[in-house]
């Protein structure tokens, strides 16, 4: 998915212009603060955050993705341990859409200053299709997202790394495959992810790859169900690179 390029912005101050003109004989504007290259997300954050630091992290991953889609400056999104839904309403079409030139990393405790400090095994960042949050208590999966994650039309600069992807339910005509991950005409890179507990009426309970050459690296794909075929993974006109992955029904 291409991102819209934001125009360069400058911040003008009448006072500064007056002083500059009087003392230096010039006029102009001060450049605006540098746009963010990293956005921060934490499920335990306040819902008033701007995403520019751990202290003011977004609570919702979709807020970070929306901002990243609006500007070309965001290069990475860091996500702390916790559970994240594609929608807080019962919108089954809601999904986490990967973006070109944006790397989304999970596994942070919150507070890290370098990506190398994260531990995705200890700090589980979970992307769940359980929109009502009731699956564990015996609730129905009928309202769950069709596709928890979607990589549609993106190139190899779209990166997802360090997440558990679960509770997708692709059970209707037109949305019957790829419950965990729908990878469509995509070269995305998906690494260090656990794709577990997703169900598809047709194919690819865990992940379906429709055309493209994505990379799956050091992923565990297990405990997924597809009624037709490919409970773990289904390939259609695709040639993915799969490295060091565990794939089980």
FIRO-268809 format. One record per residue: residue number from 1; x, z, y of N, C-alpha, C, O in turn. Coordinates in steps of 0.1 Angstrom, whole numbers, plus 2048, in hexadecimal, padded with zeros to 3 digits. Each point is the difference from the previous one (the first is absolute). Layout:
REM FIRO-268809
NUM X Z Y X Z Y X Z Y X Z Y .
...
END
This chain:
REM FIRO-268809
1 809 800 7F4 7F7 800 80C 809 800 80C 808 809 802 .
2 7F7 7ED 807 808 7FF 80C 7FC 80B 80A 7F5 805 800 .
3 815 7FF 808 7FD 80A 80A 800 7FA 80E 808 7F7 802 .
4 7EF 80E 807 7FF 7FB 80D 80C 805 808 803 80C 800 .
5 804 7EB 808 80B 805 808 7FB 805 80D 7F8 7FA 807 .
6 80C 812 7FC 7FC 807 80D 809 7FB 80B 80C 7FE 7FE .
7 7EE 800 80E 808 7FC 80B 80A 80C 805 7FC 80B 7FE .
8 80F 7F1 807 809 80A 805 7FA 807 80C 7FB 7FA 809 .
9 805 813 7F7 7FA 808 80B 80A 807 808 80B 804 7FB .
10 7F2 7FD 812 809 808 809 7F8 80A 807 7F4 7FE 802 .
11 812 80D 803 7F9 80A 807 805 800 80E 80B 803 803 .
12 7EB 7FA 807 804 800 80E 7FC 80C 807 7F5 806 7FD .
13 813 7FF 80C 7FE 80C 808 801 7FD 80F 80B 7FC 804 .
14 7EA 805 804 802 7FD 80E 80B 808 807 807 7FB 808 .
15 7FA 812 7F4 80A 809 806 80E 7FA 7FD 809 7FF 809 .
16 7F9 7FE 7EA 80D 7FA 7FC 803 7F3 807 80C 7FE 805 .
17 7EA 7FA 7FD 802 7F3 807 804 802 80E 809 7F9 805 .
18 7F0 811 802 803 803 80E 80F 805 801 807 7FC 809 .
19 7FD 80D 7EF 80D 806 800 80B 7F5 7FE 80A 7FF 807 .
20 7F3 7F8 7EF 809 7F6 7FC 802 7F6 80C 80B 7FC 803 .
21 7E9 800 803 801 7F7 80B 807 806 80C 808 7F9 807 .
22 7F6 814 7FC 807 806 80B 80F 802 7FE 807 7FE 809 .
23 7FC 806 7EB 80E 804 7FE 809 7F4 7FB 80C 7FF 803 .
24 7EE 7F9 7F5 807 7F5 7F9 7FD 7F2 805 807 7F7 7FD .
25 7EE 809 80A 7FC 7F2 805 7FA 7F8 7F5 800 7F4 801 .
26 7FB 812 7F4 7FB 7F9 7F5 7F2 806 7FC 7FD 80B 804 .
27 7FC 7EE 7F4 7F3 805 7FB 7FF 7FC 7F2 806 7F6 7FB .
28 7F2 811 7FD 7FE 7FC 7F2 7F8 80B 7F9 7FA 809 806 .
29 806 7F6 7ED 7F8 809 7F8 809 807 7F5 80A 7F9 7FC .
30 7F3 813 801 807 806 7F5 7FB 7FB 7F2 7F4 7FE 7FF .
31 814 800 7F8 7FB 7FC 7F2 7F8 80B 7FA 803 80C 802 .
32 7F3 7F1 7F6 7F8 80A 7F9 808 806 7F5 80A 7FA 7FC .
33 7F2 812 800 808 806 7F4 800 7F6 7F5 7F7 7F8 7FE .
34 814 809 7FA 802 7F7 7F5 7F4 802 7F6 7FC 80B 7FD .
35 7FE 7EA 7FE 7F5 801 7F6 805 806 7F3 80B 7FF 7FD .
36 7EC 808 7FC 804 806 7F4 804 7F6 7F5 7FA 7F6 7FE .
37 810 80E 7FA 804 7F8 7F4 7FB 807 7F4 7FF 7FA 7F5 .
38 7FE 813 80B 7FB 808 7F5 7F4 807 804 7FF 806 80B .
39 7F7 7FA 7ED 7F4 808 801 7FF 80A 7F5 805 7FE 7F5 .
40 7F5 80E 80E 800 80B 7F7 7F1 804 7FD 7F8 7FF 808 .
41 806 804 7EB 7F3 803 7FB 801 80C 7F7 808 802 7F8 .
42 7EF 808 80B 7FF 80C 7F7 7F2 804 7FF 7F8 802 80A .
43 803 800 7E9 7F3 804 7FE 7FC 80E 806 7F5 803 802 .
44 816 805 801 7FD 80D 805 801 801 810 7FF 80A 806 .
45 803 7EA 800 802 7FF 80E 7F2 802 807 7F6 7FF 7FA .
46 80B 803 813 7F4 800 809 7FB 7F2 801 808 7F6 7FF .
47 7EB 808 802 7FA 7F3 801 801 7FA 80E 7FA 7F5 803 .
48 80E 811 806 802 7FC 80D 80E 7FA 802 804 7FD 80B .
49 804 801 7EB 80E 7FC 801 801 7F1 804 7F7 7F8 7FE .
50 815 805 807 802 7F2 804 80A 7F9 7F7 803 7F4 802 .
51 802 813 7F3 808 7FA 7F6 80E 7FE 804 808 7FA 7F8 .
52 7FD 80B 813 80D 7FD 805 80B 80A 7FB 80C 7FF 803 .
53 7F0 80C 7F6 809 80A 7FB 7F9 808 7F5 7F4 7FE 7FE .
54 813 80A 7FA 7FA 808 7F7 7F7 80A 806 7F5 804 7FB .
55 80F 801 811 7F8 80A 807 7F3 7FA 805 7F6 808 802 .
56 809 7EB 800 7F4 7FA 805 7FB 7F5 7F7 7FB 7F5 804 .
57 807 80D 7EF 7FE 7F6 7F6 7F1 7FC 7FF 7F7 808 803 .
58 806 7EC 7F9 7F3 7FC 7FD 7FB 807 7F4 808 803 7F7 .
59 7EB 800 808 7FB 806 7F4 7FB 7F6 7F6 800 802 7F4 .
60 7FD 7F2 811 7FB 7F5 7F8 80A 7F4 800 804 7FB 80A .
61 7FF 801 7EA 809 7F5 7FE 7FB 7F3 806 808 7F8 805 .
62 7EB 806 7FB 7FA 7F4 806 803 800 80F 801 7F5 806 .
63 800 816 801 803 800 80E 80E 7FA 803 802 7F8 809 .
64 807 80C 7EE 80E 7FB 801 800 7F1 7FD 807 7F8 807 .
65 7F2 803 7EF 7FF 7F2 7FD 7FA 7F8 80B 804 7F5 803 .
66 7F2 810 803 7F9 7F9 80B 80A 7FF 80C 800 7F5 806 .
67 807 815 7FD 80A 7FF 80B 80B 7F7 7FD 804 7F8 808 .
68 801 808 7EC 80A 7F7 7FC 7FC 7F2 800 808 7F7 803 .
69 7EB 806 7FA 7FB 7F3 800 7FF 7FA 80E 7FF 7F4 802 .
70 800 815 808 7FE 7FC 80E 80D 7FD 808 800 7FB 80B .
71 80B 80A 7EF 80D 7FE 807 80B 7FC 7F6 7FF 803 7F5 .
72 80B 7F6 811 80B 7FB 7F7 80B 80A 800 80B 7FD 7FA .
73 7F4 80F 80C 80B 809 801 801 809 7F4 80B 805 7FC .
74 7EA 7FE 7FD 800 80A 7F5 806 7F9 7F4 7FC 7F6 7FB .
75 80E 811 800 807 7FB 7F4 7FE 808 7F3 800 7FB 7F5 .
76 7FD 812 80D 7FE 809 7F5 7F5 80A 803 7FD 803 80B .
77 7FC 801 7EA 7F6 80B 801 804 80A 7F5 801 7FD 7F4 .
78 801 810 811 804 80A 7F7 7F4 809 7FD 7F9 804 809 .
79 804 7FF 7EA 7F4 807 7FC 803 80C 7F8 808 800 7F6 .
80 7F3 80C 80F 803 80C 7FA 7F7 802 7F4 7F6 7F9 7FE .
81 80D 811 7FA 7F8 804 7F4 7F2 802 804 7FD 806 80A .
82 7FA 7F6 7ED 7F2 802 803 7F8 7F5 7FA 805 7F6 7FA .
83 7EE 80A 808 7F7 7F6 7FB 7FA 7F8 80B 7FB 806 80A .
84 805 7ED 7F5 7FB 7F7 80A 7F6 7F6 7FB 802 7FA 7F5 .
85 7F3 805 812 7F5 7F6 7FB 800 7F4 80A 803 802 80C .
86 7F9 7F3 7EF 7FF 7F4 808 7F5 801 80B 801 7FA 80A .
87 7F5 80E 7F3 7F5 803 80A 7FB 80D 7FD 7FF 805 7F5 .
88 7FC 802 816 7FA 80D 7FF 7F1 7FE 7FE 7F8 80A 7FF .
89 803 7E9 802 7F2 7FD 7FE 7FF 7FA 7F2 80A 7FD 7F9 .
90 7EA 7FF 803 7FE 7FA 7F3 801 7F1 801 7F7 7F8 7FD .
91 814 803 808 803 7F2 802 809 7FB 7F4 80C 802 801 .
92 7EE 7F9 7F5 807 7FD 7F4 80A 7F4 802 809 7FF 7F8 .
93 7F5 7F9 812 809 7F5 803 80D 805 807 809 7F9 801 .
94 7F7 814 804 80C 805 807 80C 800 7F6 7FE 803 7F5 .
95 80D 7FA 811 80C 7FF 7F8 80C 803 809 7FF 7FE 80C .
96 80D 805 7EE 80C 801 808 807 7F3 7FF 806 7FC 7F6 .
97 7F9 7FC 815 806 7F3 800 80E 800 805 803 805 80B .
98 806 7F6 7ED 80E 7FF 803 802 7F6 80B 7F8 7F6 802 .
99 813 80C 806 803 7F7 80C 80E 7FA 7FF 809 807 7FB .
100 7F8 7ED 809 80D 7FA 802 809 809 809 7FB 805 80A .
101 812 7FC 7F2 80A 806 808 7FD 80F 802 805 806 80A .
102 7F3 800 7EE 7FE 80F 800 802 806 7F2 7FA 7FB 7F7 .
103 80F 80F 809 803 807 7F4 7F9 80D 800 802 808 80A .
104 7F6 7FB 7EC 7F8 80D 7FF 806 809 7F6 801 7FC 7F4 .
105 804 80F 810 808 809 7F7 7F8 80D 7FE 7FD 807 80A .
106 801 7FD 7EA 7FA 80D 7FD 80B 80A 7FB 80B 7FC 7FD .
107 7F1 811 801 809 809 7FA 807 80A 809 809 806 7FD .
108 7F1 7FB 80F 806 809 80A 7F9 80E 800 7F4 800 7FD .
109 814 80A 806 7F9 80D 802 7FB 801 80E 7F7 808 803 .
110 80F 7F1 806 7FD 801 80E 80B 807 807 803 80B 7FD .
111 803 7EF 80D 80B 806 807 80E 7F9 7FD 809 802 807 .
112 7F7 7F5 7EF 80C 7F9 7FD 804 7F7 80C 7F8 7FB 807 .
113 815 803 7FA 806 7F7 80B 806 7F4 7FA 803 7F6 807 .
114 7FE 809 7EC 805 7F4 7F9 7F8 7FD 7F4 7FB 809 7F9 .
115 804 7EB 803 7F8 7FC 7F5 806 805 7F3 7F9 803 7F6 .
116 815 7FF 80A 807 805 7F4 7FC 80E 7FC 803 804 7F5 .
117 7F7 803 814 7FC 80E 7FE 7F3 802 7F8 7FE 80A 7FA .
118 7FB 7EB 805 7F3 801 7F9 801 802 7F1 80A 7FD 7FA .
119 7EC 808 800 7FF 802 7F1 7F2 7FD 7FC 7F7 808 801 .
120 807 7EC 7FA 7F2 7FC 7FD 7FB 806 7F3 7F4 800 7FE .
121 814 806 7FA 7FC 807 7F4 7FA 80E 804 7F6 804 7FB .
122 811 802 80E 7FC 80E 805 7F5 7FF 80A 7F6 808 7FF .
123 80B 7EE 80A 7F6 7FF 80B 7F7 7F4 7FD 802 7F5 806 .
124 7F4 80D 7F2 7F8 7F5 7FB 7F7 7FB 80B 7F7 808 805 .
125 80A 7EC 800 7F7 7F9 809 7F7 7F8 7F8 804 7F6 7FA .
126 7EF 80D 806 7F6 7FA 7F7 7F7 7F7 809 7F9 804 809 .
127 806 7EF 7F3 7F6 7F7 805 7F5 7FF 7F6 801 7FB 7F5 .
128 7F3 80A 80F 7F5 801 7F7 7F4 7F9 804 7FC 7FF 80C .
129 7FD 7FB 7EA 7F4 7F9 803 7F4 809 800 7F4 7FB 801 .
130 80E 811 7FC 7F5 80A 7FF 7FB 804 80E 804 80A 806 .
131 7F3 7ED 7FF 7FC 802 80E 7F8 80D 803 801 805 80B .
132 7F8 800 7EB 7F9 80D 803 808 80C 7FB 7FC 80B 803 .
133 810 7F2 7F7 808 80C 7FC 7FA 808 7F5 802 80C 800 .
134 7F5 7EE 7F8 7F9 808 7F6 803 7FD 7F1 7F9 805 7F7 .
135 810 7F2 807 803 7FC 7F2 804 80C 7F7 7FC 801 7F5 .
136 80D 807 811 806 80B 7F8 7F5 80A 7FC 802 808 7F6 .
137 7F4 7F9 812 7F5 80A 7FD 7F4 7FA 7F8 7F6 806 800 .
138 80D 7EE 7FB 7F6 7FA 7F7 7F6 7F7 808 7F6 7FC 7FA .
139 80E 800 812 7F7 7F7 807 801 7F2 7FB 809 7FC 7F8 .
140 7EE 7FB 80D 800 7F2 7FC 80B 7F8 806 804 804 80B .
141 801 7F2 7EE 80A 7F7 806 7FA 7F4 806 806 7F6 804 .
142 7EC 80A 7FC 7F9 7F4 805 803 7FC 80E 7FE 7F5 804 .
143 806 815 804 802 7FD 80E 80F 7FE 803 804 7FE 80C .
144 805 802 7EA 80E 7FE 802 804 7F2 805 7F8 7F7 7FE .
145 813 808 809 804 7F4 805 803 7F5 7F5 804 804 7F5 .
146 7F8 7F0 80E 803 7F5 7F7 80F 7FE 7FD 805 7FF 7F5 .
147 803 802 816 80E 7FE 800 807 80A 809 7FE 800 80C .
148 80A 809 7EE 806 80B 808 80A 7FA 80A 800 803 80C .
149 808 7F4 7EE 80B 7F9 808 7FE 7F1 7FF 7FD 7FB 7F5 .
150 805 7FE 816 7FF 7F1 800 80C 7FB 806 804 803 80B .
151 803 7F3 7EE 80B 7F9 806 7FC 7F1 7FF 802 7F9 7F6 .
152 7F8 803 815 7FA 7F2 801 807 7F8 80A 800 803 80C .
153 806 7F2 7F0 807 7F7 809 80C 805 807 803 7FC 80B .
154 804 80E 7EF 80B 806 807 80D 7FB 7F9 800 7FC 7F4 .
155 80B 805 813 80D 7FC 7FA 808 80C 7FC 7FB 80B 7FF .
156 812 7F3 7FD 808 80B 7FB 804 80A 80A 808 80A 7FC .
157 7F4 7F5 810 803 80B 80A 7F5 80A 800 801 80A 807 .
158 7F4 7F4 7F1 7F5 80A 7FE 805 809 7F5 801 7FC 7F4 .
159 801 811 80F 805 809 7F6 7F8 80D 7FE 7FB 805 80A .
160 802 7FF 7EA 7FA 80C 7FD 809 808 7F6 803 7FA 7F6 .
161 800 812 80D 80A 807 7F9 7FD 80F 7FF 7FF 807 80B .
162 7FF 7FF 7E9 7FF 80E 7FF 7F2 806 800 7FE 80A 806 .
163 7F9 7EF 7F4 7F2 805 800 7FA 800 7F2 804 7FA 7F7 .
164 7F1 80F 808 7F7 7FF 7F4 7F4 7F9 805 7FA 803 80A .
165 802 7F3 7EE 7F4 7F7 803 7F6 802 7F5 802 7FD 7F5 .
166 7F2 809 80F 7F7 804 7F6 7F1 7FF 804 7FD 7FF 80C .
167 7FA 801 7EA 7F2 801 802 7F9 7F4 806 7F6 801 806 .
168 811 7F3 7F9 7F9 7F4 804 7F5 7FC 7F5 802 803 7F4 .
169 7F3 7F7 810 7F6 7FD 7F7 7FA 7F2 804 7F7 7FE 807 .
170 80F 7F7 7F3 7FC 7F3 802 7F6 7FC 7F6 803 7FA 7F5 .
171 7F0 808 80F 7F6 7FF 7F6 7F4 7F7 804 7F5 801 7FA .
172 80D 7F6 810 7F5 7F8 804 805 7F1 801 80C 7FE 802 .
173 7EB 7F9 7FC 803 7F2 801 807 7FD 80D 7FA 804 80B .
174 811 7F5 7F5 808 7FD 80C 80A 80B 803 809 7FE 808 .
175 7F5 80D 7F2 80A 80C 801 801 806 7F3 7FD 80C 7FE .
176 807 7EC 7F8 800 805 7F2 80E 801 7FA 801 803 7F4 .
177 80A 7FB 814 80D 800 7FB 80A 807 80A 7FD 800 80C .
178 80E 806 7EF 809 805 809 7FB 80D 807 800 801 80C .
179 7FC 809 7EC 7FB 80C 806 80A 808 807 7FE 806 80B .
180 80E 7FC 7EF 80B 807 807 806 7F8 80B 801 804 80B .
181 804 7F0 7F1 806 7F7 80A 7FC 7F2 7FE 800 7FB 7F5 .
182 7FB 7FF 815 7FC 7F2 800 80B 7F8 807 802 802 80D .
183 806 7F7 7EC 80C 7F8 805 7FC 7F2 800 800 7F9 7F5 .
184 7FD 801 817 7FA 7F2 800 809 7F8 809 801 802 80C .
185 805 7F3 7EE 809 7F7 807 80A 809 808 801 7FF 80D .
186 807 808 7EC 808 80B 807 80E 801 7FA 801 7FE 7F4 .
187 809 804 814 80D 803 7FB 804 80F 804 80C 802 802 .
188 7EB 806 7FF 802 80E 804 80A 807 7F6 801 7FC 7F5 .
189 805 80F 810 809 808 7F8 7F9 80E 7FE 7FE 807 80A .
190 800 7FC 7EA 7FA 80D 7FC 80A 808 7F7 803 7FB 7F5 .
191 801 810 810 80B 808 7F9 7FC 80E 7FF 7F9 806 808 .
192 80C 801 7ED 7FF 80E 7FE 7F2 805 802 7FD 80A 806 .
193 7FA 7EE 7F4 7F1 804 801 7FB 803 7F2 804 7FA 7F6 .
194 7F2 80F 80A 7F8 803 7F4 7F2 7FA 802 7F9 804 809 .
195 804 7F2 7EE 7F2 7FA 801 7F9 805 7F4 802 7FB 7F5 .
196 7F5 80E 80D 7FA 807 7F5 7F1 803 803 7FB 802 80B .
197 7FD 7FE 7EA 7F2 804 801 7F7 7F7 808 7F7 804 807 .
198 80B 7EE 7F7 7F7 7F7 807 7F9 7F8 7F6 804 7FE 7F4 .
199 7F0 7FD 810 7F7 7F9 7F6 7FB 7F3 806 7FB 7FF 80B .
200 806 7F6 7ED 7FB 7F3 804 7F6 7FA 7F6 802 802 7F4 .
201 7F3 7F9 811 7F7 7FA 7F7 805 7F3 7F9 7FD 7FD 7F5 .
202 80C 7FC 812 805 7F4 7FB 80F 802 7FB 803 805 7F5 .
203 807 7F8 814 80E 800 7FD 808 809 809 7FC 802 80C .
204 80F 802 7EF 80A 808 809 7FA 80D 805 7FF 801 80C .
205 7FF 808 7EB 7FB 80D 805 80A 806 809 7FD 806 80B .
206 810 7FA 7F2 80B 805 808 803 7F7 80B 800 804 80C .
207 804 7F0 7F1 804 7F6 80A 7FD 7F2 7FB 802 7FD 7F4 .
208 7F9 7FA 814 7FF 7F2 7FD 808 7F8 80A 800 803 80C .
209 807 7F3 7EF 809 7F8 809 7FB 7F2 7FF 801 7F9 7F6 .
210 7F9 802 815 7FA 7F3 800 809 7F7 809 800 800 80C .
211 809 7F8 7ED 80A 7F8 807 80A 808 807 7FE 80C 803 .
212 80D 7EE 801 80A 807 807 80B 805 7F7 7FF 7FF 7F4 .
213 80C 807 812 80B 805 7F9 804 80E 805 80B 802 805 .
214 7EC 808 7FA 803 80D 804 80A 807 7F7 804 7FB 7F6 .
215 801 810 80F 80A 808 7F8 7FA 80D 7FD 7FB 807 809 .
216 805 7FD 7EB 7FD 80E 7FB 80C 806 7FB 807 7FB 7F7 .
217 7FD 810 80F 80D 807 7FD 7FE 80F 7FE 7FB 807 808 .
218 80A 7FD 7EC 7FF 80F 7FD 7F2 806 802 7FF 80A 806 .
219 7F7 7EF 7F4 7F2 804 801 7FB 805 7F2 805 7FB 7F6 .
220 7F2 80E 80A 7F9 804 7F4 7F2 7FB 801 7F9 804 80A .
221 802 7F4 7ED 7F2 7FB 800 7FA 804 7F2 803 7FB 7F6 .
222 7F4 80F 80B 7FB 805 7F3 7F2 807 803 7FD 804 80B .
223 7FC 7FD 7EA 7F3 807 801 7F6 7F8 808 7F6 806 806 .
224 80B 7ED 7FB 7F6 7F8 807 7F8 7F8 7F6 804 7FE 7F4 .
225 7F0 7FE 810 7F7 7F9 7F7 7FB 7F3 806 7FD 800 80B .
226 802 7F6 7EC 7F9 7F3 804 7F7 7FD 7F4 805 7FF 7F5 .
227 7EF 7FE 80E 7F6 7FD 7F5 804 7F3 7F9 7FE 7FF 7F4 .
228 806 7F7 814 804 7F3 7FA 80E 7FF 7FB 802 7FF 7F4 .
229 808 802 814 80E 800 7FC 809 805 80B 7FC 802 80B .
230 810 802 7F0 80A 804 80A 7FD 80E 806 7FF 801 80C .
231 7FF 809 7EC 7FD 80D 805 80B 805 80A 7FD 805 80B .
232 810 7F9 7F2 80A 803 809 803 7F6 80A 800 803 80C .
233 803 7F1 7F0 803 7F5 809 7FB 7F3 7FB 800 7FD 7F4 .
234 7FC 7FA 815 7FB 7F3 7FD 806 7F6 809 801 802 80C .
235 804 7F3 7EF 807 7F5 807 7F8 7F3 800 7FC 7FC 7F5 .
236 802 7FE 816 7F9 7F3 801 808 7F7 809 801 802 80C .
237 806 7F4 7EE 808 7F7 808 80A 807 808 803 7FC 80C .
238 803 80E 7EF 80A 808 807 80D 802 7F8 7FF 7FF 7F4 .
239 80C 803 813 80D 802 7FA 807 80C 807 809 7FE 807 .
240 7F1 80E 7F6 806 80C 807 80E 803 7FA 803 7FD 7F4 .
241 805 80B 813 80C 806 7FB 7FD 80E 7FD 7FB 808 809 .
242 806 7FC 7EA 7FD 80E 7FC 80D 806 7FB 805 7FC 7F6 .
243 7FF 80F 811 80D 807 7FC 7FE 80E 7FE 7FA 807 808 .
244 80A 7FE 7EC 800 80F 7FD 7F3 806 801 7FE 80B 806 .
245 7F7 7EE 7F6 7F3 805 801 7FB 804 7F2 804 7FA 7F6 .
246 7F3 810 80A 7F9 804 7F3 7F2 7FB 802 7F8 804 809 .
247 803 7F4 7ED 7F3 7FB 801 7F9 803 7F3 804 7FB 7F5 .
248 7F1 80D 80B 7F8 804 7F5 7F1 7FF 803 7FC 801 80C .
249 7FC 7FC 7EA 7F2 800 802 7FB 80E 804 7F4 802 802 .
END
